[in-house]
């Protein structure tokens, strides 16, 4: 879906720029298009975690375990154990 890809690309750009609010907004827009989008779940989780919402951030990261970066964050100890 081109619209999904547009939002994912924008979220990735915001991530690189460390603009967490834009990363959240774009990841959320991607999830509205495809609620199962694993990359969008990772981007949402990472942004939430970075903005201090550990509970919700870790929830999204756990749902995105197929993404290597999500597994790395989960293994780092930043998220409480299940």
C-alpha positions as CSV (number, residue, x, y, z in Angstrom):
1,X,0.0,0.0,0.0
2,X,1.6,3.3,-1.1
3,X,0.0,5.3,1.7
4,X,1.3,2.9,4.3
5,X,4.8,3.1,2.8
6,X,4.6,6.9,2.8
7,X,3.9,6.9,6.6
8,X,6.5,4.3,7.4
9,X,9.1,6.3,5.4
10,X,8.2,9.5,7.2
11,X,8.3,7.7,10.6
12,X,11.8,6.4,9.7
13,X,12.9,9.9,8.7
14,X,11.6,11.3,12.0
15,X,13.4,8.5,13.9
16,X,16.7,9.4,12.3
17,X,16.1,13.1,13.1
18,X,15.1,12.0,16.7
19,X,11.8,13.8,16.3
20,X,9.8,11.4,18.5
21,X,6.5,13.2,18.2
22,X,6.5,13.0,14.4
23,X,7.7,9.4,14.6
24,X,4.7,8.7,16.8
25,X,2.2,10.5,14.5
26,X,3.5,8.8,11.4
27,X,3.6,5.3,13.0
28,X,0.1,5.8,14.3
29,X,-1.1,6.8,10.8
30,X,0.6,3.7,9.4
31,X,-1.2,1.5,12.0
32,X,-4.5,3.0,11.1
33,X,-3.9,1.7,7.5
34,X,-2.6,-1.6,8.6
35,X,-3.0,-2.5,12.3
36,X,-0.8,-5.5,11.9
37,X,2.2,-3.6,10.4
38,X,5.2,-4.9,12.4
39,X,7.5,-2.1,11.4
40,X,4.9,0.5,12.5
41,X,4.5,-1.3,15.8
42,X,8.3,-1.1,16.3
43,X,8.4,2.6,15.4
44,X,5.5,3.3,17.7
45,X,7.0,1.3,20.6
46,X,10.5,2.9,20.3
47,X,9.0,6.4,20.2
48,X,6.8,5.8,23.2
49,X,9.7,4.3,25.1
50,X,12.0,7.3,24.2
51,X,9.3,9.7,25.4
52,X,9.0,8.0,28.8
53,X,5.9,5.8,28.2
54,X,7.6,2.6,29.2
55,X,4.5,0.4,29.6
56,X,3.0,1.2,26.2
57,X,6.3,1.4,24.5
58,X,7.3,-2.0,25.7
59,X,3.9,-3.4,24.8
60,X,4.3,-2.3,21.1
61,X,7.9,-3.6,21.1
62,X,6.8,-7.0,22.3
63,X,4.3,-7.1,19.4
64,X,7.1,-6.3,17.0
65,X,9.6,-9.0,18.1
66,X,10.2,-10.0,14.5
67,X,12.1,-6.7,14.1
68,X,15.7,-7.2,15.2
69,X,15.9,-3.7,16.7
70,X,12.8,-4.4,18.8
71,X,14.5,-7.6,20.2
72,X,17.7,-5.6,20.9
73,X,15.7,-3.0,22.9
74,X,13.8,-5.7,24.8
75,X,17.0,-7.5,25.6
76,X,18.7,-4.3,26.9
77,X,16.7,-4.3,30.1
78,X,14.8,-1.1,29.3
79,X,11.5,-3.0,29.4
80,X,10.4,-4.9,32.5
81,X,10.3,-8.7,32.1
82,X,7.0,-10.3,31.2
